[in-house]
Every structure is written in structure tokens, then in C-alpha cells.
Amino acid sequence: QGQLVQSAAEVKKPGASVKVSCKASGYTFTSYGINWVRQAPGQGLEWMGWISGYNGHTKYGQQFQDRVTLTTDTSTATVYMELRSLRSDDTAVYYCARDVDYGGNFYYFDPWGQGTLVTVSS
Amino acid sequence: DIQMTQSPSSLSASVGDRVTITCRASQTISTYLNWYQQKPGKAPNILIYAASSLQSGVPSRFSGSGSGTYFTLTISSLQPEDFATYYCQQSDSDPRTFGGGTRVEIK
């Protein structure tokens, strides 16, 4: 159970910022964290960061530490991912995914949002 | 960061074939290993967690094994709907890195 619905595709110019939303439904939002993962065209999966749905605590991948901010709005069960100083190599599909803890520090991602294509082009 | 290396990067197989994909971690991760399936244009879906636990609803032809640094995903009898890309992911420590993926194509 549970569903994540992301915002629509975006086209941005280099140097701009983008803010992608991920709206959760069908489960208790504050009981789970949300991860963000991106996938460049024809490439693999890259973890960007995580935010707690309970208290907004965040963890970021080192390569994104200075450019990404994750936030939550518990009133609407929505998580936001803002990426700044966009470059052409930020062109990718960005996914949110719920963090499932099945005990003993075991986690997996389920479900995933449908993905948001962000295109960075001048 | 823990590096995850999958092999092969792609393979061609026929319906009914037994297929095995391997994933190696750069350091020991116990059984903190997940497998995902991704079809073109879609988000990944969890298949197996904790190295060998089958996610609810996933067909029993999928199985996972391994611990420490070496893991395998096996499809016992490949079905048409299994042609996809498969990714391993470690959940031992942050960042929760993924393998590079294995694309399973129709022979």
C-alpha cells in the first residue's frame, strides 16, 4: 500500500534551480522517510539523499551536499527536492521512493514515484 | 562509499532459460542487499530484500542468495515479462549505492 505522485517535467537553463514535489498517499506519512534517486538518460541509479517524514532530518550524498535541499510539508504529505546551480549533466529522471524499514536496520525502497524528467538546456 | 559491481552488464537469453546475475560489494555488507527490476520508461520495483527475501507478489522464479561481498539474483525460468534491467543496492551504509545494472534482453 502507499503511492507517491511526482510533479510534472521541467525544462531549466544552466545555473537555474528546480523544485520537484512528491506527494504521498495511502500510508502514515510521518512513519517513513523518503529517498531521492536520479537516473541520467541511458544510465544507472544514483542515490541523492533522504528525509525523515517524522522530523525532517536529512542525509545527502556527498556529490549533492552543496546543491540539494530536501524539505517536507506534513500538512499535505509532500516532500520537495530542490536542486540548485543546474548543469547540463543534471538532466535526468528524478525519483522519490519510500524508505521501508523491515527491522534489523534493513531498508529497501518501495514504492517509487513515477519519476520527473528535468532537462537542463540553454 | 561502498562500490557495487554487477556482472554481466547485459545478457541475451531465451524464454525458459535460467539466468544468474552477480553483484559484488567493495566491502562486507552482511545481507544488506536489495534487488530491483526496472522496465523501460518505468520506475524500479523491489524484487528481493535482505539478500534472499522475496517481496510479496514477486513470482517465485526469482531468488537471491549471498552474504558478505558476493550476491546473486537467479531467475529460474525466464518469462517474457522478465526482460528488463536489474539493479542491486546495498543498504548497509549511506550513501545507499546501486550497482551499474544488468540488462536482460531477448535472444
Interface residues (C-beta under 8 A of the other chain):
Chain A: N35 V37 G44 L45 E46 W47 W50 K59 G61 Q62 Y95 A97 Y102 N105 F106 Y107 Y108 F109 D110 P111 W112 G113 Q114 G115
Chain B: D1 T31 Y32 N34 Y36 A43 P44 N45 I46 Y49 A50 Q55 Y87 Q89 S91 D94 P95 R96 T97 F98 G99 G100 G101
